[in-house]
Amino acid sequence: MTDDGPVWWGGVPERPRPGPLVVVVTAGLDGPHRYAPLLNRLVRRGHAVLATGPPGTAPGSRRPEAALSRLVDDGTRVAMTEQVHVIGFGFGGRLALGAAARDDRIRVVQLVGAPVARLFDEPELLLSLPKGELDTLVRMTGAGRRDLLPEALGTLALRPETLYPLSGLVRVAYGAEDPLTPPQDLALLKLTLARSEFRAFPAGVGGIAPSRAVRRWLVDGVRPPPPRRPSCR
């Protein structure tokens, strides 16, 4: 049984707040509770915090991040802010980055062990994934069954033309020698993102509850974003 729907973790204000709404997208479909130390720390810092599992692809849509954008719509109304900070783990990070590329309200996005392109372009890599991660991909792509995943994965690969317009800050935590964060994906991000920061952690960083070091890195990154600068691209 899964508990992957959106959960208001805390910090919903009674009046407009100057800080951002923080949306945390977990790696799988088992709910946000294993991320409780991170979520509680964000609430103690005074943030409005909304947690969710990776949303699925809406019927008739080829954009799996569309459901995340709708969640941001609802969250900003409740939190009474137009500034959004998204933290995405594993496959949830892929959705966070795709949503940030299309939604100017997302001023900062933090990725933890998130695949970007290679996994989705090379279906044979699916053989190395646990069944739980395959089920997450089935939901995200709308494939319906695991055996239909290879033909559906192409919808998830992020391309340079999608990433170039992203002007917000992207902070990337990646696992050394982690198959979900290969050097090719990191190079793609470094070459295409206007503003980015990278931090290496032990392998598997995106598929488990965040360690104390990862939590500290993420919480330190949730700060009022700097003013936007016009893009030269």
C-alpha positions in Angstrom: 0.0 0.0 0.0 1.4 3.4 -0.9 0.9 6.9 0.5 2.2 9.0 -2.3 -0.4 11.8 -2.4 0.4 15.4 -1.4 0.6 16.1 2.3 0.8 19.5 3.9 3.6 18.8 6.4 3.3 22.1 8.2 4.1 25.8 8.2 0.9 27.0 6.4 0.6 30.7 7.4 -2.3 32.8 8.5 -1.0 35.7 6.5 1.3 36.1 3.5 4.9 35.1 4.1 8.0 36.6 2.4 9.7 33.2 2.0 9.0 30.5 -0.5 6.7 27.5 -0.4 8.9 24.4 -0.3 7.6 21.4 -2.3 9.4 18.1 -1.6 9.0 15.4 -4.2 10.1 12.0 -2.8 11.9 9.3 -4.7 9.2 6.7 -4.7 5.6 5.9 -3.9 5.8 5.0 -0.2 4.9 8.4 1.1 6.9 11.2 2.7 7.3 9.9 6.3 10.8 8.6 5.9 11.8 12.1 5.0 10.3 13.4 8.2 13.6 14.7 9.7 14.1 17.0 6.6 10.5 18.1 6.5 10.4 18.9 10.2 13.6 20.9 10.0 12.2 22.9 7.1 9.0 23.6 9.1 11.1 24.7 12.1 12.9 27.2 9.8 9.5 28.8 9.2 8.7 27.4 5.7 5.4 26.2 4.4 6.2 22.6 3.4 4.2 20.4 1.0 5.4 16.8 0.4 4.4 14.4 -2.4 5.4 11.3 -4.2 6.3 11.6 -7.9 3.0 12.5 -9.6 1.8 10.4 -12.5 1.2 11.5 -16.1 -2.2 12.9 -16.5 -4.5 11.1 -19.1 -3.8 12.4 -22.6 -0.7 14.3 -21.5 2.9 13.7 -22.5 4.2 15.9 -19.7 4.6 14.0 -16.5 5.5 17.2 -14.7 2.1 18.8 -15.5 0.7 17.2 -12.3 3.5 18.8 -10.3 2.7 22.2 -11.8 -1.0 21.8 -10.7 0.2 21.0 -7.2 2.3 24.2 -7.2 -0.9 26.1 -8.2 -2.8 24.7 -5.2 0.2 25.1 -2.9 0.9 28.8 -3.7 -2.8 29.6 -3.0 -2.7 28.0 0.4 0.7 29.3 1.4 -0.1 32.8 0.0 3.2 33.2 -1.9 4.3 33.2 -5.5 7.8 32.0 -4.7 8.4 28.3 -4.8 11.4 26.1 -3.9 11.3 22.5 -5.0 13.4 19.6 -3.6 13.3 16.4 -5.7 14.8 13.0 -4.8 15.5 10.4 -7.4 12.8 10.3 -10.1 11.0 13.0 -8.2 14.0 15.2 -9.0 13.5 14.6 -12.7 9.9 16.0 -12.3 11.1 18.9 -10.2 13.6 19.9 -12.9 11.1 19.6 -15.7 8.5 21.7 -13.8 11.1 24.4 -13.0 12.0 24.7 -16.7 8.4 25.6 -17.5 7.3 27.5 -14.3 8.8 30.8 -13.4 7.5 30.6 -9.9 10.0 27.9 -9.1 12.9 30.1 -8.2 15.2 27.4 -6.9 15.2 23.6 -7.5 17.4 21.1 -5.6 18.0 17.7 -7.0 19.2 14.7 -5.0 20.3 11.7 -7.0 18.1 12.6 -10.0 18.4 11.0 -13.4 18.1 13.5 -16.3 18.6 11.8 -19.7 20.8 8.7 -20.0 18.6 6.3 -18.1 15.6 7.3 -20.2 17.5 7.1 -23.5 19.0 3.6 -22.8 16.2 1.3 -21.7 18.6 -1.6 -21.0 19.7 0.3 -17.9 16.3 -0.6 -16.4 17.6 -4.1 -15.7 19.6 -2.7 -12.8 16.7 -1.0 -11.1 14.7 -2.4 -8.1 11.0 -3.2 -8.8 9.9 -0.3 -6.6 11.7 2.2 -8.8 10.3 0.5 -11.9 6.8 1.0 -10.5 7.5 4.7 -10.0 8.5 5.0 -13.6 5.3 3.2 -14.7 3.3 5.8 -12.8 5.3 8.7 -14.1 5.2 7.7 -17.8 1.6 6.3 -17.7 3.0 3.1 -19.3 0.5 0.9 -17.4 2.9 -2.1 -17.1 6.6 -2.6 -16.5 7.1 -4.4 -19.8 5.8 -1.3 -21.6 8.4 1.0 -20.0 11.1 0.9 -22.7 8.8 2.5 -25.3 7.5 5.1 -22.8 10.8 6.3 -21.3 11.6 8.8 -24.1 9.0 11.2 -22.7 11.1 11.6 -19.5 14.5 12.5 -21.1 15.3 16.2 -20.7 16.9 17.8 -23.7 19.2 20.9 -23.9 16.4 22.9 -25.6 14.2 22.4 -22.5 17.0 23.2 -20.0 18.5 26.3 -21.7 15.6 28.7 -20.8 15.7 27.7 -17.1 17.0 30.9 -15.3 16.5 29.9 -11.7 19.2 28.3 -9.5 19.6 24.5 -9.7 21.5 22.8 -6.9 22.6 19.2 -7.8 23.5 16.6 -5.2 24.8 13.5 -7.0 26.1 10.1 -6.0 29.6 9.2 -6.9 29.5 6.2 -9.3 25.7 6.1 -9.0 24.0 4.8 -12.2 21.2 7.2 -11.7 23.6 10.2 -11.9 26.1 9.3 -14.6 28.8 11.7 -15.8 26.9 12.3 -19.0 23.9 13.7 -17.1 26.1 15.9 -14.9 27.9 17.3 -18.0 24.5 18.0 -19.7 23.4 20.1 -16.7 26.7 21.9 -16.4 26.6 22.9 -20.1 23.0 23.9 -20.3 22.0 25.5 -16.9 22.5 29.2 -16.5 23.0 28.9 -12.7 24.0 25.7 -11.0 25.8 24.3 -8.0 27.1 20.7 -7.6 27.9 18.6 -4.6 29.0 14.9 -4.5 27.7 12.5 -1.9 28.0 8.7 -1.5 26.3 6.5 -4.1 22.5 5.9 -3.8 21.9 9.4 -2.3 18.6 9.8 -4.1 17.0 6.5 -3.3 17.1 6.5 0.5 16.0 8.8 3.3 18.4 11.8 3.2 21.4 11.6 5.5 22.2 14.3 8.0 24.8 15.8 5.6 22.3 15.9 2.8 19.6 17.4 5.0 22.0 20.1 6.1 22.9 20.9 2.5 19.3 21.1 1.4 18.1 23.2 4.3 21.0 25.6 3.8 19.9 26.0 0.2 16.3 27.0 1.1 16.9 30.7 1.4 15.4 33.8 -0.3 16.5 33.6 -3.9 18.7 36.3 -5.4 17.0 38.7 -7.9 16.7 37.3 -11.4 18.9 38.5 -14.1 17.9 38.7 -17.7 19.1 35.6 -19.6 21.6 36.1 -22.4 20.4 33.1 -24.2 
